[in-house]
Amino acid sequence: MLSAVILNYNDSKLTMELAKKISRFDIIKHVVVVDNCSQDDSYETMKKAVSFKIDVIKTDKNGGYGYGNNYGIRYASERYGTEYVLICNPDIEVSENTIGHLLEFATEHDECGVTAPLMLDSDYRLNTRCIWKIPTFCQYLFFSLPITGRFFQGMYYKENELQKNEKKYIETGCVAGSLLLINTEKLFNCGMYDENIFLYCEETSLGLKMKQANYKTYLLTDETFVHHHSVSINKSIKSKVQQAKIMWDSRLYVLNKYYIKTFFGRLLAGFIAKIALAEIYMIEWIKNGFDKG
C-alpha cells in the first residue's frame, strides 16, 4: 500500500492543489496532509477538503521539516498500515505513471530504502544536482562557500554521471528531498528523519542513515518530476541571510553528529560557518544597495 505525505506551512492553496490532484491517482491509496502549525488559517481551510482519500492532520508543534514528515508517516503507518510512503513538497508536479514506476522498482529491489525520479526545474530543464554522493567532511564543510566551494562541488555532485548515464537507474548516496518514495519499514529501522534538524540538510542526513543501515538509495533516470524550488520556504522565510543561518545550523549539526570527533574539527566547522554567513550577508547588503540605487 502506498500513501502520500504532504507537509504544509502557511501555503494551503498550493498544498491542496497537489493533494487533490494526486488523490485521483489509483496507485495512491491515501493522501495525508500535515499542517506544521501554520501561522495562518491553513489548517481550518484544508479541513474542508477532507474526503475518504484525503486526511488533514496537524502537528502539536512546528518542529521543522523532518518532524512534520515523521508525524505524517507515523499517522499513515498506524492508521493505514502503509508499506511505502511518497514524500511530496507542495511545489512539485508529478504523474501517476512516474509514481507507479518508482513503486514497481522499489518492490523489486529488496535492498532499496529510497527511490526518486530525475528532477526538472520550473523551466523543465534537468537539474543535474538532484543527486550527490555521501560527502566527506571537507566536501560537506566547504562546498557551499561562494569561491572555494566551487572546487568541492565537482567532487560532491554527480553531474557528470548523470550527463553520461545510459542506465535506467543509478545507485547514489543522496537524492533531492522534494519527491521521494520510501520503504516505511526501512525508514523506521534507520530512525526516520532526524528531528534535530529543523530545515535543510535532511537529504544528506537521510542518506547517511540509510547507508549505515545497509539500505540503498536509487535515482530512476527514465522518470522525471518538476520542482518549483523553494516556493514555500521563500514565502515563510524571505531573508536569504536567515535561510543561510538555518542551513548552517543544520549542517553543523550533521557534521558534529556524523563526522567531527575532535575539538579542532568543531572549531574549524564553526569558523567556516561564520565566514560563509559573512559572505552571504555582504552579498545581500551589496544587492540591496544596488536595488535601492
QUISULRA-V893084 format. One record per pair of residues at least 4 apart in sequence whose ideal C-beta (glycine too) atoms are under 8 Angstrom apart, sorted by the first residue. I is the first residue (numbers start at 0). GAP is how many residues later the second one is. Records with the same first field share a line. If there is no record, write none. Layout:
BEGIN
I->GAP  GAP
END
This chain:
BEGIN
0->28  79  80  81  82  83
1->25  26  27  80  81  82  83  84  97  101  179
2->25  26  27  28  29  73  77  79  81  82  83
3->15  18  24  26  27  28  81  82  83  84
4->27  29  64  67  68  71  80  81  82  83
5->9  12  13  25  26  27  28  66  82  83  84
6->27  29  58  61  62  65  82  83
7->4  7  25  26  27  28  30  34  38  82
8->26  27  28  29  33  53  59  223  227
9->28  29  30  32  222  225  226
10->4  27  31  79  220  221  224  225
11->4  23  26  28  29  30  31  33  34
12->4
13->4  76  77  217  218
14->4  18  27  31  75
15->4  17  29  30  33
16->4
17->4  70  72  74
18->4  12  14  27  30  35
19->4  29  34
21->6  9  64  66  72  74  77
22->5  8  28  30  31
24->71  74
25->70
26->69  72  73  76
27->25  58  68  71
28->24  51  53
29->23  24  25  46  50  52
30->22  23  24
31->23  25  40  43  44
32->13  21  22  23  24  39
33->23  24  25  34  35  37  38  41
34->7  8  11  21  22  23  24
35->23  26  27  28  31  32
36->21  22  23  24  25
37->4  5
40->4
41->4
42->4  13  15
43->4
45->4  10
46->9
48->5  7
49->4  5  6
54->20  24
56->14  15  18
58->4  8  9  12
60->6
61->5  6
62->4  5  132  135
63->4  131  133  134  135
64->4  128  132  133  134  137
65->4  126  127  128  129  131  132  136  139
66->4  126  128
67->4
68->4  18  124
69->4  122  123  125
70->4
71->4  13
72->4  12  109  111  114  119
73->4
74->4
75->4  6  9  108
76->4  5  8  107  111
81->102
82->100  101  102
83->19  22  23  97  98  99  100
84->96  97  99  102
85->13  16  93  94  95  96
86->90  92  93  94  95
87->4  6  90  91
88->88  89  90  138  143
89->141  142
90->87  136  137  138  139  140  141
91->86  87  133  134  135  136
92->132  133  135
93->4  5  23  85  131  132
94->4  130
95->4
96->4  126
97->4  19  125  126  127
98->4  82
99->4
100->4  16  119  121  122
101->4  13  14  15  79  118  121
102->4  78
103->4
104->4  7  10  64  113  115
105->6  9  75  77
108->107  109
110->103  104  105
111->71  103  104  105  106
112->69  70  73  74  77  97  100  102  103  104
113->61  66  67  68  69  92  93  96  101  102  103  104
114->65  66  67  102  103  104  105
115->14  59  60  63  64  65  101  102  103  104
116->62  102  103  106  107  108
117->8  9  12  44  101  102  103  105  106  107
118->7  8  11  57  59  60  105  106  107  108
119->4  5  6  7  104  105  106  107
120->4  5  6  105  106  108
121->104  105  106  107
123->102
125->36  98
126->49  100
127->29  31  34  35
128->28  30  47
129->32  45  46  89
130->26  27  30  31  39  41  42  43  44  45  88
131->24  25  26  40  41  42  72
132->23  25  39  40  41
133->39  40  70  73  74  77
134->4  5  8  21  38  69
135->4
136->4  118  122  123  128
137->4  14
138->4  13  16  17
139->16  64  111  114  115  119
140->110  114  127  128  131
141->6  7  9  10  130
142->6  9  10  13
143->5  103  132
144->4  127  130  131  134
145->133  137
147->4
148->4
149->4
150->4
151->4
152->4
153->5
157->4  12  14
158->4
159->4
160->4  9
161->8  59
164->5  56
166->54
167->52  53  54
168->49  50  51  52  53
169->48  49  51
170->45  46  47
171->45  46  47
172->34  38  44
173->29  30  32  33  43
174->5  28  32  42  44
175->27  51
176->25  26  29
177->47  49
178->46  48
181->4  5
182->4  32
183->4
184->4
185->4  24  27  29
186->5
187->4
188->24  26
189->19  20  22  23  25
190->18
192->4  9  12  13
193->8  11  12  15  63
195->57
196->4  5  8  53  56  57
197->48  51  52
198->34  47  48  51
199->46  47  50  51
200->4  46  49  50  52  53
201->4  48
202->4
203->4  50
204->4  49  53
205->4
206->4  10
207->4  46  50
208->4
209->5  6  7
210->4  6
229->4
230->4
231->4
232->4  10
233->4
236->5  6  9
237->4
238->4
239->4  40  44
240->4  36  39  40  43
241->4
242->4
243->4  32  33  36
244->4  32
245->4
246->4
247->4  25  28  29
248->4
249->4
250->4  22
251->4  17  18  21
252->4
253->4  5
254->4  5  10  14
255->4  10  13
258->6
259->5  6  9
260->4
261->4
262->4
263->4
264->4
265->4
266->4
267->4
268->4
269->4
270->4
271->4
272->4
273->4
274->4
275->4
276->4
277->4
278->4
279->4
280->4
281->4
282->4
283->4
284->4
285->4
286->4
287->4
288->4
END
